[in-house]
Structure formats: C-alpha cells, structure tokens
Amino acid sequence: MKKQKEEAQGLDDSKKLAIDQAMTQIEKQFGKGSIMRLGAASATNIIPVIPTGSLDLDIALGIGGYPLGRIVEIYGPESSGKTTLTLSAIAEAQKRGGVAAFIDAEHALDPSYAKKLGVNLEELLVSQPDNGEEALEICESLVRSNAIDIVVVDSVAALVPKAEIEGDMGDAHMGLQARLMSQALRKLTGTISKSRTVVVFINQIRMKIGVMFGSPETTTGGNALKFYSSIRLDIRKIETLKEKEEATGNRVRVKVVKNKMAPPFRQAEFDIIYNTGISRESSLVDLGVKHDIISKSGAWYSYNTEKIGQGKEAAKEYLKSNPEIALQVENMVRDLNGLPPLSAEGKPLPPQTEAQDGQRAAG
C-alpha cells in the first residue's frame, strides 16, 4: 500500500513538472500571461465594469455594468431608448476618466441631446463612416490603440457593405451584411478582450416572414453578433409618462436576454425623461421602497422616519434637492445588491478593510 502511494506521488510530481515545462514553453513562445491557472492571483474575481447609467440595470446585470473587454448588443424597436442607454454609459465612462468613441453609422447623433445626458462633447471621439467595412475598420483601429474604454456602434442595421452601396438600387445582395459582421467579429473578439474595451453594438428589429409559431422578431446582421456578445439587452417602451396630459418621458423595460457574466433573464424598469435622460431619482425611489430603505404609507414616502414627499414626484424632487440623502439611499441599495459604494462624485470607493471599518466606527 505504501509503495503504491509513493508511486502515485512520483507520478503526480512528474505530471506537475511536465505541465510547468509546457507552460514555460508556451509563455516563451506567445508571451507572459498567455496561459495561467484560473485561481492564480493575477486572475482576479472582481470584474471591472462601466456602469450603464441606470442603477436598476446595473443590478439586473449582476456585476454593476458592462464588463470591460466584452461585446454588448442592445436591441429594440424604434424610439425605445437604445441610443439614450449607450450615451448614458459614455457619460459614466467619461465621469470616471475614461475615453469614449461613437461610430455613428446612422448619421443621426444629436450633440445637444448627448450633452444634456452628461456627455463631454469635447472629449468624445465621433466617426460617421461611409460604409460598413469602413465603420468596422475604424472600430478595430480604436480598440487596437488600447486607449479607448468604450466604443459604441450605432447601428448594425446601418453597416451597409461597400458592394451594396456601389451597386444599383434593385440589386440583390444576399447575406453580404451577415458575412461582413461574422468576419469582423472573428477579428475583433481577441483584440477587444486584450485591450479591455467595451464595444456596444446597437441593433434594430426586423420581422421574419412566414413564422407560424414563436416570435417573428429577429435582429439584423446575421447570427454572429448573438454568439460573440457576452451581454444582450432587449429594451422596450412599456408606458408613456404624462404630466397634465402632456407626455414627459417613457417608462422602459430592459430584459437581459443573454449574460455570460451572471445569471441571465433578469429585468430592469426605469424612466427616461425627455431632454434629461434616465431618471436617477425615480430609480432610487422605486428601489428604496423595494428594499425597505424608503417606507411608503398611502401616498407619503418616508426615509429614516422623516417624510420626504407626498406622491412619487415630490419624493423625487426631495432626493434631487438633497444629493447627500440620495447618495445614502443609493449606497444602501448597492450594498444590498453586492455592488461597491459610490463617492459624492459618483466614482466607486475602494473596498474597506476590517481595520478601516473599525477606525471609522471608533471615530
């Protein structure tokens, strides 16, 4: 028995040595970090993200935002809030000192609206390419620079292949766009992962003809984007917000259709106010009530036994005029959902050690 144990130990040692030699050889050939053990210190468990601009959606994604080095697809009907959602993420990236690029294939970006959402126009890189190949080559060049944090492509439907643009109006070009997307994503995926850039593709919905069972809806550009995306978001308008019969915004629902980073199929609902963007205060009131941080009795909302408003609009106004209370509520919601707290500037705070927590309590 003892002899068998010694033989097994010797076999394990020789296996370990062979693996170490193979890893050394791979690192010599392909560079340091080309192979590693997943549990090693260099492979950390904390996933760095760029917030979406909506706290509800950050929670639904399970990791607090869009993961760096991954592809994200956002699709939905017209006027559902796709561009607003991406511009909000750009504003969040810039707030944290990041660099953002917007590839406007639709030639429809409204700079004044982007500014209202908090986007720094002086720092935003914008390209309006003439065809799909040009757009995707620009995207690849930006990603390869290793200096961009987020690239938004608006939209996949507008990435028209060169052959289609140069051809006549009635010419048939079967599968050209799907082939273009498939080839581009094969090239881009590895580069995106190494450069830690978030690439967000906005997509439109089309109807499949002759579908008898199931949903007839599909997205443009073939199947490649569905496979290469780490996160796919389906955004829909569910309600028009009104104030005295006048439309003031939309209530939208986002379904996390695919998520490789956390459990999928979660949903988020939030308000998009016209000319303002995603309403942070509305989300804080809804999430505060959901997590029993804000109590609701009849029409009255209270925080720490103090009444903050009669009706949701009054509660929102109170949080808007008291940013320190709003930050307290947000950090409590974030803590309950496993997300890091934020500073007054909206930047994530470094994790506290037990010693620091003890000092703070003593102080």
C-alpha angles and dihedrals in degrees: 000000000000090000091052090051091051091049091050090049090050090050091050091050093049091048091050091049091049091050092048091050091048091049091049090050092049092049091049091051101039104022137259115313094024088119130018143154110266093227093052120119091250091061099068124193095222110095112214111224145178110230116242095225091249119088090203091056093044087056093045090053088056095220102064101258145336111339117239117248094026140107119243126192121201116187138167145123123303117291093013096125103266096135092040090055093051094045089051089055090049090052090050092049091050091047087059093050096263130140120238135194130197119201102200103197090160091055088223106112112137108210094195091054091047089052091052089055090057100263115150100227093192090061099038116102111217130188128182104193125196097225144009096263091053092049094051093044089052089049091051093048091051092048092047090055088072088214102093122088100190134014120189121198112199104216142356090200089060094053093103115183116243092241090058093049093048093044128081122277097256098042118125115234106179116198095345095130093045090052091047092052093045093052094044095049092049088057097039103047098073093042092049091052093050095045094048090228122150110224113196119193117197111209138187131223125246131183122243113225120237099013108156100175130033128011116329090205122110137164125244127252101050129267101302095089091051090057099041096046116098090196130028120188126194110201122193136173109238102172142010112233113224138190114194092339091310117116110238102170149320134275107220135192121210119198118200096223094176130017124170092177102054139358110309132218096059119138136217129195124195142150125258110198118205113256091002107062130213111008107233093185093053090053091048092052092048095045092041091056092043092054095040092245090118115038122215121205114175105311094336124100120202135188120194089352090302117117111239101181150331107248129006095277091056091048090050091050091050092053090046092054093042105050093170090059090046090052091050091052092046094050091048090051091047092049092051089052097046097253124134117259121252132233123232088267090057095252121132114259119231113257113271120238120223090251091054091048090052092050091049091050091049091049 
